[in-house]
């Protein structure tokens, strides 16, 4: 859950609330881990790409999953290893894992940072077992918050953001990478709202993940690696 395009070992990049485990963040990563656990076999193998300080990695392990993490920043990885198995690596290069190694891959708040999203998604597909799930979370270009907040909207607050996705463009990228038709929703995350814009923090008084058909601040996409049919 960290930008893989972040400076490789600059602690200043990580000196913001996004990288702190407060109660709302803990509830959020626990909810993500539960949604992953529901889609994989008991004790299934999961890869968290852009693991950062290991918050989601730890939650996945607490959910009984065999979780591993990949993180570009040595600084973040040094902290993340306290919470689980985490290696330093770059998601914009071939992933250091064998084909079909994982039942699920989590790719949360990272795809907007990578230079060639379809290539990276293709690597996610490669390391997934047939039928395995990919979870992608990214900011929504059609969020109702975007015109209201203008340059204060979260996407503009991080200079390492490169791509802004809509439901349509994210679906196209997933299909281009070889995934089946994704299941997409948009979400207002009121558990962690205000990490980029402190003026929004009062909304945490309504601690929930609110799914809406359109206009949510983030896109959640579940995509599955197809199960290849065998030749007769």
Secondary structure, 3 states (H helix, E strand, C coil): CCCCCCCCCCHHHHCCHHHCCCHHHHHHHHHHHHHHHCCCCCCCEEEEECCCCCHHHHHHHHCCCEEEEEECCHHHHHHHCCCCEEEECCCCCCCCCCCCCEEEEEEECCHHHCCCHHHHHHHHHHHEEEEEEEEEEEEECCCHHHHHHHHHCHHHHCCCCCCCECHHHHHHHHHHCCECCCEEEEEEECCCCCCCCHHHHHHHHCCCEEEECCCCCEEEEEEEECCCCCCC
